[in-house]
Amino acid sequence: MTEFRVPKLNNNDTSYVLVEWLAEDGQEVRDGDPIVLLETSKATEEVEAPADGVLRRLLAEGAECEPGQVIARLLASADEPPAETTETPGAGSDGNPDGNPGEPQASTPPGDVSGVIVTAPARELIEAHGIAMERVYALGRKVIRRTDVEELLGAQEPSPAVADDATAEDDATAGDDDAQWITLSRAQQRTAEVVERSRREIPAAFTAMNVDVTEVLSLARDLTRRLRTLVGLPEMVVKAAGGLLDRFPMFFAQPGPGPRARRAATADVGVTVDVGRGLFIPVVRDAGNRPLAEIAGDLVGFRKTALTGSFRERDLQGGAITLTLHTHDGIVFAVPIVFPGQTCALSLTAPRTEVVQDGPGFAVRKTATVGLAYDHRYINGRDAAEFLGELRTALESPARFLTENG
């Protein structure tokens, strides 16, 4: 018999949601077969069987589980009796947080006959706010998570009686009514933890430089037509930054213990994506050596995946440097967070129109600001200025880093 324990999928979450079993209870599975779908705060991940065996599931779909928790067993045969296992923190030997053998955590509220799975955190929020289950089922989703309930709460209209009654409003505020609070989504809570850790541990400095992007934007429009995929300024910056790995290895390095940093083999660039369902930072692999068309395809795919929130953990891990996009009109300056495990982060603002002197006359140019936040323990201001200067040169002369097929 082999115990199937929840693997550690990332460094940010202490628990995951068991979204779906991909193999039936009592089914014979092979080593490497995907058997369960787990959801972290940022991604969904298929987890494979660690050995051959007959699957005995111990936890219901929709329940929360912790890294190291036993959620299933793989038996040598269907006739093998279950065996006791050592308990894991926060759970009984069968993976039930209450420690009651043979009683997996309930995944649906009492009286639910819809077949919809409601996770425990979602159920708590539903009960706290008195949300009618008909509204929950109307979402049309197989698994209802806390973030889904938060969306419902955000769409709720305030009660007319409360809105029209100043006394009731004062009473609600004084009574610390739940309606006065906005609960952060699980994904946003993880973002908050990373930001707090960055501010606490990394002594960051910041430098910014304006870049004339008139020519590179024109080239991007031409490449969009030629390559039949969207090419914009973010794609160009990812490609240009990736080309600086050999000249500026410290900017892509991983801080190590003591006065050292581990070199990156490839320029893997994380890019922020936020389409209204939380902040994600998927990673473009080997940006310096891959054609621009492939990089553009990656970013298009990331935006589509962000709409469904179906990133895998491996999509989000391994970035050597991060590019944060602040490309809404009117944004002229942005200071990014240096993520733990990296030495710096780039920011890119929206292109803006400027009138500049051109010989005896004037010309209209497009300008964007590229910023660099950096860990001052590893990078100094002079190095930061040189890095940004090389990046600006590449973007203002794009033929330098783009091949004909790029």
C-alpha positions, 0 to 999 in steps of 0.5 A: 500500500502507498499513501498518497500525500498532498505535495507542496506546490508552491511556497505561498499557500498553506492549503489547497482545494481538492477540485476534482478527482480524475480517477474513480474510487476503486480504479486501478491507476498506473504510476504517473497517471493524473489522479487529482486536480488541486487548486492553489491561490493562483493555479490549478494543478494535476497531481500524478499517482506516485505508484501503481495501485488501486485508488482509495479516495479519502477526501471529498471534492471541494474540501481543503487539504494541506501539504503532506496530508494523506488524501488517498491510498494506493492499494496493491489490489482491490481486496487489500484492507485499508491500513492505519497511517500516521496522522498529518498536521491538521488532519486525521489518518484518512485526511479528514480534519476532524480525524474521523476515519471513513468520514471525508469532509462534507463538500456540500451544504445540508439539504443540497441536492444540486450536485454542485460542490461548495468548498468549506470557505465558500460555505462559511461566507454564504452562511455569514452573508445569508446568500440564497443557494439559488444564486450560488447554483445560478453561477453554473459552476461545478465547484463553488469557491470562496472567490466565486462567493466574493464575486456575488457579494461584490455584485450585490446591490445595497439594501434600499432600506439601509441606503435610505435610513441614515440611522440604520447606516450609523448602527451598522457601522457602529456594530461592525456589520459584515456589510461594511467590510470587503474580504480579500480574495484568496489570491489577493491574500497571497499577493499581500503576503508576498508584498509584505515579505518583499518590503520586510526582507529586501532593501530595494532602490529604484531608477527610471528612464524615459524611452522613445518608443515611436519606432518600436511601436511602428515595428510592432504594428507591422509585425502584428500583421506579418506574424498574425499574432498580437505584438505590442510594447510588452512583447518587445520589452520582454525580448529586449530584456531577455537579450541582456542576460549575458551582459548583466547576469546579476539582474537575473540571478537568484539571491543565495545564502551569504554574499552570493547569487546563483546565475540563471541559465536562461532569461526567464521573464515573469510578466504580470497579467491582471484581467480582473480575476486576480494578479498572475505572473506567468513566465516566458521561458528563455526570452533572450533566445526565442523568436519574438513570435513565440514570445508574443504567442506566450503572452496571448495565451497567458491573457486567455488563461487568466480569464479562466484562472486555470494557470498551472503552478509550473506556468508561474514558477521559475522567473528570473526577473519580473516585468510589471505592466502598468499600461493603462492610459495616463500612467507615467510612473510605477515602482514594482515590487522585487519578488523574493528569490529575485534581485530586481523587477522592471516596470513599463508604463503606457506610451504617451505622446510628447512634442520634442524639438527636431532640428529647427522644427518639432516632432511628435514622439511616443515615450514610455517610462521603464523603471527598475526596482533592485535589491541594493545588496546585489545591484548598485545605482550605476549598474541599474543605470547601465542596464536601463541604458542598454534596454533603452538602446535596444528599444530605440533601435529594435533591429539590433535585437530582432532577427528577420523572423523575430 
